[in-house]
Amino acid sequence: MKFLLLLGLFLLVVWLVSRARRGSTRVDPPQAPTEPPTVEEATREDIVACLHCGLHLPQSEALAAPDGWFCGQAHRLAHEKSAAP
């Protein structure tokens, strides 16, 4: 009977020690941030200024010219007329 009690106590100590060692050596890999981009970041666009009037507008809505960006066809033509000699 004394032998079984000592064997049980020994197994309990071995189990506790192995559990403590396993917990202290466990290394969880660092997790990369998985946050999706916000709507603002996903729809961000460059803003340009009209060379004629200085209006700021998204690049997709502006008219491109060799000189720069314009808010409309009328301002592009006006700038060309004022820049012509």
C-alpha positions as CSV (number, residue, x, y, z in Angstrom):
1,M,0.0,0.0,0.0
2,K,2.8,2.4,0.9
3,F,4.4,1.6,-2.5
4,L,1.3,2.6,-4.4
5,L,1.0,5.8,-2.5
6,L,4.6,6.7,-3.3
7,L,4.2,5.8,-6.9
8,G,1.1,8.0,-7.2
9,L,2.8,10.9,-5.5
10,F,5.8,10.4,-7.8
11,L,3.6,10.4,-10.9
12,L,1.8,13.5,-9.7
13,V,5.0,15.4,-9.3
14,V,6.3,14.3,-12.7
15,W,3.0,15.4,-14.3
16,L,3.1,18.8,-12.6
17,V,6.7,19.4,-13.6
18,S,6.1,18.4,-17.2
19,R,3.0,20.6,-17.3
20,A,4.9,23.6,-15.9
21,R,7.8,23.1,-18.3
22,R,5.4,22.8,-21.3
23,G,3.7,26.0,-20.4
24,S,6.8,28.0,-20.0
25,T,8.5,26.9,-23.2
26,R,5.4,27.4,-25.4
27,V,6.1,30.2,-27.9
28,D,3.2,31.6,-29.8
29,P,4.2,33.0,-33.2
30,P,3.5,36.7,-33.5
31,Q,0.3,37.4,-35.4
32,A,0.3,39.8,-38.2
33,P,-2.4,42.5,-38.1
34,T,-5.3,41.3,-40.2
35,E,-7.4,44.5,-40.1
36,P,-8.9,45.3,-43.5
37,P,-8.3,48.7,-44.9
38,T,-10.9,51.3,-44.0
39,V,-13.2,52.6,-46.6
40,E,-11.4,55.9,-46.6
41,E,-8.1,54.2,-47.3
42,A,-9.5,52.1,-50.0
43,T,-11.0,55.1,-51.9
44,R,-8.2,57.5,-51.4
45,E,-7.3,59.5,-54.5
46,D,-4.9,62.3,-55.4
47,I,-6.3,65.8,-55.3
48,V,-5.2,68.3,-58.0
49,A,-5.8,72.0,-58.5
50,C,-7.1,73.7,-61.6
51,L,-4.4,75.9,-63.1
52,H,-7.0,78.5,-64.1
53,C,-9.1,79.0,-60.9
54,G,-7.3,77.0,-58.3
55,L,-10.2,74.7,-57.5
56,H,-9.1,71.4,-55.8
57,L,-10.8,68.3,-57.2
58,P,-10.1,64.5,-57.5
59,Q,-7.7,63.6,-60.3
60,S,-10.3,61.3,-61.8
61,E,-12.6,64.3,-62.3
62,A,-10.0,66.7,-63.7
63,L,-9.0,67.3,-67.3
64,A,-5.3,66.7,-68.0
65,A,-3.4,69.0,-70.3
66,P,0.3,69.4,-71.0
67,D,0.5,72.3,-68.6
68,G,-1.4,70.7,-65.8
69,W,-4.9,69.9,-64.5
70,F,-8.1,71.8,-65.1
71,C,-11.6,71.6,-63.6
72,G,-13.4,71.8,-67.0
73,Q,-13.0,72.3,-70.7
74,A,-13.8,76.0,-70.4
75,H,-11.0,76.7,-68.0
76,R,-8.6,74.7,-70.1
77,L,-9.4,76.8,-73.1
78,A,-9.3,80.0,-71.1
79,H,-5.8,79.1,-69.8
80,E,-4.6,78.3,-73.3
81,K,-5.9,81.7,-74.6
82,S,-4.3,83.6,-71.8
83,A,-1.0,81.8,-72.2
84,A,-0.8,82.3,-76.0
85,P,1.4,85.2,-77.1
